Amino acid sequence: MKILFFTGKGGVGKSTMAAAAAWQLSQKKRVLIVSLDPAHNLGDIFGVTIGDKKIPYAESLFLKEIDLRKLSKEYLKREISVLTDTYRYLQTLNLDNYFSVLKYSPGIEEYALLTSIEKTIREEKDFDFIIFDTPPTGLTLRFLALPSITITWIDRLIQIRRTILEKRHTIHRIRGTLDDKETILDYSEEDDDVLKRLKRLNDNYQSLNAILQGKDSAVVLVYNPDILSLRESGRLIEGLHDLNLPLRLFINNKVTGDNERMSDYVDERMGTMARDIPIKRIALSKVLLDGKENKLYDIDEDIASAFL
């Protein structure tokens, strides 16, 4: 299974390019395209209503949209439940007051999105391609960075938890006067629920990070022939390099005869920022409607060949 992330500045045509690639790939492969962008243009492009359950569009093409608000609420509810069960002995501190403000904490949306990506990759193994239409640059970089950041934090938390267990059980085992013999603690790490969960999380994020950085994953950067798009693309290229994520294709979208000189300049600059990355130019075209069917995704330019 191959995983493609279409990303770039807001308004450059990420959803259109992701939809075009999904449609073209589905002529030969089995494809699921998932919209992570809160704007959700995917349904408009294909001319259908999409929810948070995947729906068939064609024999080999399925569509899905992630409801970020609902996903964030579910993620928060699940984490609060875990914390409540873990720290039941602290109920006298009225933890509800602390939990009530968690929904405003930075990173909730990013972790919710990452959880959805991990679940999709894990559960949808019968597809040849999963295509993610991502939010604009900032949010995309934040949730793609989370596995590496979280692994670092979990490693530190595991060390802290082990220290807490050692201190707690050492105190528990003290009886009367101390001697010079080594104290053997009466516990096993495998019996500690907190430590077990930290280890499971570490394994999950290590596995996800390996997938995102692997040869079967690819980031497709979509941009327009203008200076603002060029600058934001530069920030995204730098972020992907720092995260060791595989940038595989540039798409210069909305090229016309009038902006061809600017297109040449932008493509040249993109080439200096990330060498040896192929560039596809997509001509600006109008939305063509055939009855109720939206043909915008059925563009002439071949995008699928870059991944087959």
C-alpha positions in Angstrom: 0.0 0.0 0.0 1.2 3.5 -0.9 0.3 6.6 1.0 0.2 10.1 -0.6 -0.1 13.4 1.2 -1.2 16.4 -1.0 -0.2 19.6 0.8 0.5 23.3 0.2 -0.7 26.8 0.8 -4.5 27.3 1.2 -6.2 27.9 -2.2 -3.5 26.4 -4.5 -5.7 23.5 -5.5 -4.6 20.7 -3.2 -8.0 19.1 -3.2 -8.4 19.3 -7.0 -5.0 17.7 -7.6 -5.6 15.0 -4.9 -8.9 14.2 -6.5 -7.4 14.1 -10.0 -4.7 11.8 -8.9 -7.2 9.6 -7.1 -9.4 9.3 -10.1 -6.5 8.5 -12.5 -5.0 6.0 -10.1 -8.4 4.3 -9.6 -8.4 3.3 -13.3 -5.7 0.8 -12.5 -5.6 0.5 -8.7 -7.9 0.5 -5.7 -7.9 3.9 -4.1 -9.2 5.6 -1.0 -9.0 9.4 -0.8 -9.5 11.1 2.6 -10.0 14.8 3.2 -8.3 16.1 6.4 -8.9 19.7 5.4 -11.7 21.4 7.5 -12.8 23.2 4.4 -13.7 19.9 2.8 -13.9 20.6 -1.0 -13.7 16.9 -1.9 -17.5 16.5 -2.0 -17.9 19.6 -4.2 -15.2 18.3 -6.6 -16.9 14.9 -7.0 -20.4 16.3 -6.8 -21.5 14.1 -3.9 -22.1 14.3 -0.2 -19.4 12.7 1.9 -19.4 12.0 5.6 -16.9 10.5 8.0 -17.7 7.0 6.7 -16.1 6.0 3.4 -18.4 5.9 0.4 -18.0 4.3 -3.0 -17.7 6.7 -5.9 -16.6 4.2 -8.6 -15.7 0.5 -8.6 -12.1 1.2 -7.4 -12.5 4.6 -5.8 -13.8 5.4 -2.3 -14.2 8.8 -0.6 -14.1 10.0 3.0 -14.1 13.3 4.9 -12.8 13.7 8.5 -14.9 15.8 10.8 -12.2 17.5 12.8 -14.5 18.9 15.4 -16.1 15.6 16.1 -12.8 13.8 16.0 -11.3 16.2 18.5 -14.2 15.7 20.9 -13.9 11.9 20.6 -10.1 12.0 21.2 -10.5 14.3 24.2 -13.3 12.1 25.7 -11.2 9.0 25.3 -8.1 10.6 26.8 -10.0 12.0 29.8 -11.5 8.5 30.4 -8.0 7.0 30.5 -6.8 9.8 32.9 -9.8 9.4 35.2 -9.3 5.6 35.4 -5.5 5.9 35.9 -5.7 8.6 38.6 -8.8 7.4 40.4 -7.0 7.8 43.7 -6.9 11.6 43.2 -10.6 12.1 42.9 -10.6 14.2 46.0 -8.7 16.9 44.0 -11.8 17.4 41.7 -9.9 16.7 38.4 -13.0 17.7 36.5 -12.0 21.3 36.8 -8.7 20.5 35.1 -10.3 18.3 32.4 -12.8 21.0 31.4 -10.1 23.2 30.0 -8.2 20.4 28.1 -10.3 21.1 25.0 -8.5 24.5 24.7 -5.1 22.9 25.0 -2.7 23.3 22.0 -2.2 20.2 20.0 -5.6 18.5 20.5 -6.6 18.9 16.8 -3.2 17.7 15.6 -3.3 14.6 17.8 -6.9 13.9 16.7 -5.8 14.1 13.0 -2.8 12.0 13.6 -4.9 9.4 15.4 -7.3 9.3 12.4 -4.4 8.9 9.9 -2.9 6.0 12.0 -6.3 4.3 12.2 -7.0 4.7 8.5 -3.6 3.2 7.5 -4.1 0.4 10.0 -7.7 -0.5 9.0 -7.8 0.1 5.3 -5.1 -2.4 4.1 -7.2 -3.6 1.2 -6.4 -0.4 -0.8 -3.4 0.0 -3.1 -3.3 3.8 -2.5 -4.5 6.0 0.4 -4.5 9.7 -0.6 -4.8 12.3 2.2 -5.9 15.8 1.2 -4.3 17.8 4.0 -5.1 21.2 5.7 -2.9 24.2 4.8 0.8 24.2 5.5 0.9 25.1 9.2 -1.5 22.5 10.6 -0.1 19.8 8.2 3.5 20.3 9.5 2.4 20.3 13.1 0.6 16.9 12.9 3.3 15.3 10.7 5.8 16.4 13.3 3.9 14.8 16.2 5.2 11.2 15.9 8.9 12.3 16.3 8.1 14.8 19.0 5.8 12.4 20.9 8.4 9.6 20.8 10.9 11.9 22.5 8.4 12.9 25.2 7.2 9.4 25.8 10.8 8.2 26.2 11.3 10.9 28.9 7.9 10.0 30.6 8.9 6.4 30.7 12.1 7.3 32.6 10.1 9.5 35.0 7.5 6.8 35.6 10.2 4.3 36.4 11.8 6.6 38.8 8.4 7.2 40.5 7.8 3.5 40.8 11.2 2.9 42.2 10.8 5.6 44.9 7.3 4.6 45.8 8.0 0.9 46.2 11.3 1.6 48.0 9.4 3.6 50.6 6.7 0.9 50.8 9.3 -1.7 51.5 11.1 0.1 54.3 10.5 -1.5 57.6 12.3 -0.3 60.9 16.0 0.1 60.7 17.9 0.1 57.4 20.7 -2.3 56.7 23.3 -2.4 53.9 21.6 -5.1 52.0 20.1 -4.3 48.6 16.3 -3.7 48.7 14.4 -5.9 46.2 11.3 -4.2 45.1 8.1 -6.2 45.0 6.8 -5.0 41.7 7.2 -5.6 38.0 7.0 -2.9 35.3 4.7 -5.1 33.3 2.1 -4.7 36.1 2.0 -0.9 36.0 -0.9 0.3 33.8 0.7 3.7 33.2 4.0 2.3 32.0 2.2 -0.3 29.9 0.2 2.4 28.1 3.3 4.5 27.6 5.1 1.6 26.0 2.1 0.9 23.7 2.0 4.5 22.6 5.7 4.4 22.0 5.3 1.3 19.8 2.4 2.9 17.9 4.2 6.2 17.2 7.5 4.4 16.2 5.5 2.2 13.8 3.7 5.3 12.3 6.9 7.3 12.0 8.5 4.4 10.1 5.5 4.3 7.7 5.5 8.1 7.1 9.3 8.2 6.5 9.3 5.0 4.4 9.6 4.3 0.7 5.8 3.7 0.3 4.9 7.2 1.5 5.1 10.4 -0.5 4.4 14.1 0.0 3.1 16.0 -3.0 3.6 19.8 -2.8 1.1 21.8 -4.7 1.8 25.5 -5.5 0.8 28.3 -7.8 3.0 30.5 -9.9 3.2 33.4 -7.5 5.6 34.7 -4.9 3.4 34.1 -1.8 2.9 30.4 -2.8 6.7 30.1 -3.4 7.6 31.5 0.0 5.2 29.2 1.9 6.3 26.2 -0.2 9.9 27.0 0.9 8.8 26.8 4.6 7.1 23.5 3.9 10.1 22.1 2.1 12.3 23.0 5.1 9.9 21.5 7.5 9.7 18.2 5.6 13.5 18.0 5.4 13.7 18.5 9.2 11.1 15.7 9.8 12.8 13.4 7.3 9.6 13.0 5.3 9.8 12.0 1.7 9.0 14.8 -0.7 8.3 13.1 -4.1 6.6 15.5 -6.5 5.9 19.2 -7.2 2.8 20.3 -8.9 2.7 23.8 -10.4 -1.0 24.4 -10.6 -3.1 27.0 -12.5 -0.5 27.8 -15.2 -1.6 30.0 -18.1 0.0 31.8 -21.0 -0.1 35.0 -19.0 1.8 33.7 -16.0 4.3 31.4 -17.9 7.3 33.6 -17.1 6.4 33.6 -13.4 5.9 29.8 -13.6 9.4 29.4 -15.0 10.8 31.5 -12.2 8.9 29.7 -9.5 9.8 26.3 -10.8 13.5 27.3 -11.0 13.4 28.5 -7.4 11.6 25.3 -6.3 14.3 23.2 -8.0 17.0 25.0 -6.0 15.3 24.4 -2.7 14.7 20.6 -3.4 16.8 19.2 -6.1 15.9 16.2 -8.2 12.2 16.5 -7.4 10.1 16.2 -10.6 7.7 19.0 -11.5 4.4 18.7 -13.2 2.6 21.7 -14.6 -1.1 21.8 -14.6 -2.9 24.3 -16.9 -5.6 26.4 -15.4 -9.0 25.1 -16.6 -12.6 26.0 -15.9 -15.0 23.8 -14.0 -16.9 21.7 -16.6 -20.3 20.5 -15.5 -22.1 17.6 -17.3 -25.5 17.5 -15.8 -25.0 16.9 -12.1 -21.5 15.4 -12.6 -18.5 17.6 -11.8 -15.7 16.9 -14.2 -13.0 19.0 -12.6 -11.1 16.0 -11.3 -11.0 14.5 -14.8 -8.1 16.8 -16.0 -6.0 15.9 -19.1 -2.6 16.1 -17.4 -1.2 12.8 -16.2 -0.5 12.8 -12.4 -0.9 9.1 -11.7 2.2 8.1 -13.6 4.4 9.7 -10.9 3.3 7.0 -8.4 2.8 3.9 -10.6 
